[in-house]
């Protein structure tokens, strides 16, 4: 099942998607001749991977906005107003970023469905065993990509999953399993939507199953889907569905696979550079389960721009970390030094503040092509799997606080300087410890909005030095309708659709 395509093959052009459920432009792919051979199917799969480079997704909006919308960062006086409406909670179905994320995810779904429509015919006329193995791989990669895209749509545009009974009457997403369809677009239930994702993951696992003698420690840092990306996503989805036993089962498969190892924030890779530093500076690490590969000529967006706006003279960040987040890290937590660094900004007010250097950018891309603030999105990391399992242990009907505490302690052992103590966890403090650890580990990786939504927690911003007054004193109650993003207005108004709005659309 090994996919050994070099980065250079990812130079296939991206589609500039503006519609959400539209098919591919007829002038770009002749629909009757698009996929007729194994090699053409291979190119279609490369196109699916390439679609993840869209800056509306992990290298931009999909990663930044869920954290920026919440309580993790503050807009600075004199900022450029980039993402300003999201930060101020002035969120509407006409918002460009909200629409672009929706469109980009459905673009990936459309690409997968287009491949499925043709791959069966290619398989029927293929007799070479090597090519047949490749086709199985294509199926697995497409099923996983579709599951991942739908999981993100559900996360952002649907309410929190509480139980099967409630989810059966809640709005999910528009489910498409066919590329050519005359069906009126309607939203499935939340239960059906999650079940669709789980079904796709089951198929993906079947096709991407590793050989029993597949060597351990050879899958880390991958830019391609495999059996363990399936387990990682299923663990995440299970946590969101509050299926804690499944979350534990799937995260354990990843953790105990022998394929991945947490990156040490105290052990040095080179002089003055720890393994944890190296992961963020070069996008290479033993704990990366799946990342989106960049090259100097084929890359996604620049995640770090809004945190620096560096013009080779001064730095004028749009957003700086919230003080309460900075205060969570103690002196022994080396993540702080990998994520933040004190800078004097070039704003007229002269703010000096710890800026987010986590996304300063890949040093290799900078040295090769002077690309600033470009980091390869690390969509699945081993650290998240430990956090998933810890929360699942602590949230079970009969919680196991000892095992939850052990997972947090394991993570800290790799992040702290000389961490020698355990973690004391009980009913009263378990979720606070886990919440704070998720903030410290996953800062600005796109999880905060969903975390607050499923925990049914609100937040309150309190003004900090030189923060923009409008939005700095925002108080959001739990279960605010805007924890669920509005469906884009043009989808609701489409004459060939019957898509119900979210409460946030009103």
N, C-alpha and C positions, 0 to 999 in steps of 0.2 A: 504493500500500500504506500510505500515511500514515494513522496513527491519531491523530485529534485530539480525544480525549475529555478534557474538563476534569476536574480533580480532584474537583469536586463530585459527579460521577457515581459516584465510588467509595464513596459513602455506603451502598451496599447492605450489608445486615447480614451479619456473619460467622457461620458455623456453629460451634457450640461442640462440636467433635468429641471424642468419647471412645473411639470404636472405630476400628480401623485400616482394615479392608477392608470395612466396612459401606457400604451405599448411603445416599443422602440420606434424611432422615426423610420418610416418606410424607406427613406432615401439613404439610410445608413446601413440597414441590414435587409437584404432581399429575403422576405419571410419564407419563401419557398425553397431557397438555396442556402440559407444561413448556416445550417449544421448538417452536413451530409457525410462527413468522414470523422474518424477518431481525432485527427489533428485539428479539424475545425472545432470539434467539441472541446479539445484541450484549450484552444484559443478563447472559447466562450467562458471556460472556467477561469482562465487568466483575467478575463474581463470582469468576472464577479469579484475576484480579489482586488482588481484595480479600482472597482467602484467604491471600495472601502477607503480609498484615498480622498474621497470627496471631503473638502473642509467643513461641510455641514455636519459631518459625522465625527469620528473619534479624534481627528486632528484639529478639531475646532468646536463647533456649537454643541454637539452631542456630549462632549466631555466637559466643556467649560460652563455651559448655562445652568445645569442642575445644581452646581455648587454656588455659582455666582448669584443665583436667584435667592439663595437662603442666607445663612448668617456667617459664612466663612470669609468674606472679603468686603471691603468698603471702597466705594468710588471716591476718588481724590478730587478736591477742588481744582478746577482747570482741566478736568479729564476731557477726552474727545467725544464723549457720549456713546462710545461703542458699547452695545448691549445695555444702554441706559434704561430703556423701557422694561427690560427683563429685571434688572436690579431694583427698579422702583416698583415692581409688581404692576406695571401698566401693561398687562399681557392680554393680547387680543388675537382673534383668529386671522387677522390680517398681518400680524407681525411676520416680517420676512424670515427671521431665524426659525420661528415655530413652523412656518410653512416649508422651509428648506430641509429641515430635519425630517419631516414627514415625507416629503418628496424623495429624498435621498434613500430612505429606508425602503420605500415602495419600489424605487428603481432597482435595488438589489433583489427584492422579491420577484419583480418582473423578469429580471435576467435569469434567475433560477428557474422560474416557470417556463421561460422560453427554451432553456436547455432541456428541461424534462419533456417538452412537447416533441423534441426531435431525437433525443438520445435513444429512445427505445428502437426507433428505426435503424439508427446507426448500429446498435448492438445486434440486431437481427441479421445484418449482412456482414458481421465481423466474425472471423474464424480463428484468427491468431490469438493464442492464449495471453500473450503479453498485452495486446490491445484490449482484450476482454478484461484483464485486470485493471487496466487504465480506466476503462469505462466504469467499473465498480467504484474506483476512486472518485471519478467525476460525480457519480450519484451521491456519494457520501459528503463530498465537499459542498455540493449544492444544497442538500438537505440541511447541513449544518448552517450554512450562510443564511438560508431562509429562516431557520429557527432563531438565529441570533437577531436578525432584523425584526422579526415579529416580537421577540422578547423586549427589544428596546421600544417599539411602538406601544406595547402594553404598559411598560414601565412609566412612560411619559404621558400617554393620552388616556389612561384608564385609572379607575379608582383602585384602592388597595384591596387585595384579595383577603377575605376573612374566613370564609368557609365555602364549601361546594354549594350549599343551599343558597347563600347570599349571591355567590358569583353567577349562579344560573339566571338570576334576574338583573344582573348588572351589565352595563354596556362594555363590550370588548372592542375589537377592531374589525375592519373589513378583511375577511379571509379570502385569499385567492390561491387556489391550487392549480389553476389552469391559466395559460397565457391567452388563449383565444376563448372568450366567454361572452355570451349575450345576457348573462345574469345581471339583474339590477344590483348595484353595489349597496349592501346593507351591512350594518355592524352585527357581528355574532355576539353571543354573550361572553362575559369575562371568563366563565368556566370553559366554554368552547375554545376561546382564544388560547388560553394556557394549555388546554389539552392538545391543540394543534401543534404548539411548540414542542410538547413532550413527545408527541407522535413522530415529528420530524427528527427529534434527537434519537429516538429509538432506531429509526431507519439509518440515520447517520452513523450511529455506533456499529450497526451491523456491517455497513460498507467500509468503515474505517478501522475495523478491528485489527489490532496488531498481531503479528505472528507470536506464538508463545516464546520463541527464542529471540525476540527482538531485544537488542542490548539495552540495559538500563543506562540512564544518564545521557541519552543521545537525542532527546526530543526538546530539551530546553532551548529557549531563544528562537523558537520556530516562527516562521512567517506563514506557515500552512496549517490547515486543520488536521487533526488526528483524533484518535480515540480519547485522549485526555482533555482535549478542548471540549469534547462532548460531555465528559464527566464534570468539568469545571462549570460549564454553562448550566447543566442540569442541577448542580448543587446550588447555584445562584437562584435559579428559577424556583427550586424547591423551598428555599428560604423565603422568597417573596410570597409563595403560596402557603407558608406556615406549615409545610410538610417537613417537620424537623427530622424525622427518622430518615427520610430520603436525602435530605441535605447532609446529614452526618455520613450516610453510606457513600454518597458520591464524592464529597470532599475528602473522605478518607482514602478512596481509591486514588485520588490525585496525590495526596500527601504521602501515602505509603508506596507509591509506584516505583520509587527509586529513580525517577526521571528528572526530578527537580530538587533544588537545594536553595534555601533562603540565602540571600546575599548579606554578608556580614558588614555592619556599619562600623566595626572597630578593627577588623583585620584588613591590612593593606594589600591592595593589588599591586600598587607601585608606590614609590615614595610620596607620601602626603595624599594618596588617593585610596580610599577604602573600596571594597567590592561594591558596597551600596552606592558610593559616589560614582563608581565606574558605570553602574547600571544607568544612571540618569545622564551621565556625560557622554556615553557612547551607545546607549540603548542595547547593551549586551549584558546578559546575566543568566545565571543558572536557575533563577526563580521565575523567569519569563516563560509562561505557558504558550501564549500567542501574542505576537506583536504585528503591527502593520509595517511592512518594510518600505523604507525610503531609499532613493538614490539621489545624487546631486541633480539629475535631470528629470526625475520622476518622483514626485513627493506630494504630500498633502498640504494642509495648512500649517501655520506657525502658531502653535499653542501658546507660546510664551509672550507674544507681542504685547498684549494688553497689560502685562505685568512689568514691562520695561519701556517700550516705545523708545528704544535706544537709537540715536541718530549718529552714532560714532563720536558724539561729543558729550551729550548728557542723557540722562534717563528721566523720562516723564511718564511714569506709570499711570494707567487709568485706574487700576485697582491695587490695593495693598492688603496683606493679610489682616484679619481681625485680631485685635489685641488678645481677646479671650482664647483664640486658637494658639497664639504664640505662648501664652501662659500655661498651656497644657503640658508642654515639654519641660522635663526637668533637666538639670545640667548633665546628667548621664545619658540622656537620650540623644544619640548622635544623628537621628533623623533631622533634628533641627538644623544642624550645620550642613546637611546635604540639601535641605529644602529652602533655607532662608539665609540671606546675607544682608548686613546693614549697608545702606547706600545713602549718599546725599543726592536727592533728586534735583532735577533742573527746573522744577516748578518755581514760579515767582515767590511762593511762600517758603521755599527752601526746606520742604519736609525731609527729614532724615528718618528712615524706617527700614526694618528688615523686609527686603523684597523677595519674591518667590523666584529662586534660582533653579528650582526643580525643572523648569521648562526653559532654561536659558538657551538650550539647544544642543544638538549633537555636535560634538567638537570636530568629528571627521567631516561632516557636511559643511561646517563653517570653514575649516582649513582648505577643503577642496573647492568650494564654490561660494564662500562668504555668505552662506545661508544662516540668517539669524533666527533664533528662537524656534527652530524646527526639531521636534523630538518625535521619535517613532512611538505612536500610541501603544501602550502595553495593556491590551484589553483584558487579558487574564494573567494574573500573577499568583504565585503560590501563597503570598501573604494573605490575599483575600480569602483563600480556601481555609486557612487557619481561623480567620475572623468569622467566616460562615459557620464553621463547625463549632466554635466557641459559643456563638449566639444560639445555635440550634440546641446544644447541650443545656444551655441556661434557660431555654424557652420551652422545653418539653413539659408535658403534663407532670412528669416526675423529674424535675431538673437534676442534672449531674453537675454541680458547681465545681467539683474537683477536676473533672475532665475539661470543663470550660476554662478554669483557671490555668490548667497545664498548657492549653493551647496559647493563651495570652502570654504565659511565661516563656514558652518556646519562641514566640515571635520577638519578645523583648530581649531574649538572650542574644539574638542576632542584631538587634538594633541599639542596645545599650552598651556602654563601656563597663566591662567587668560585671555584668549582671549575674548576681549570685543568689538572689533571693527568689522566693516563690511569689505567687499572687494569692492573696486572701480574698475569696469570693463567697458571697452568700446571697440570700434572697433580697436583702436590702440594697446591696451595692453592685450586683452582677451587671445589670443593664447599663448603669452609669459607667462602669469600667469598660464594657464592650463598646458603648457609644463613643467614649473618649478615644479608645484605641483605634476605632474606625476613622475618626477625624484625623488623628495624628499620622496614621499610615496611609490613608487613601485621599489625603488632602488634594483637592482640585482634580480628582479623577472621575467625577461625575456621579457620585453615589448619594450625596447628601439629601437631595430632594426626595428620592425614593425612601431613604431611611426615615426621614421625618414623617413622610406620608404613612408608611406602614407601622410606625411606632405611635401614630396619632399624637404627634407633638408639634407645637408651634414654636415660634422664636421671637425674640425682641432684639432689635439693634439699638445700641446706645452710641451716641456720637463719640468719635475718637479724633485725634489730632488731624486737622485739615481734611476731615472727611466731608463729602458733599452734604450740606444740610438736608436737602430733599432726598429722603430715603434712609438717612442715617438714624432716624428715630422711629423706624417702621416697627410695628408690632403685628405679628401674624398669628392668629389663633389656630389651634389644631383643626384639621379637616377643612381649612379654607378651600373653597372650590378651585382656586388657582394652583393648588398642589397638583391638580390634573390639568395639563395643558389643553387649550381649546383646539377642537378640530379646525383645520384651515377653512375659512369661509368659502373659498371657491369649491371645496369638496362638498360642502353642505348645499351649495347653490347649483351644483351640476345637474343638468336636466335629465341625465340618465342614471341618477343615483337617488337613493332614499336613505341617506346617512343621518342618523339622529345626532344632535349636538351634545356637548358636555355642558354641565352647569356653568363652567367658565366661559362658554360662548355667549352667555346672556349679558 
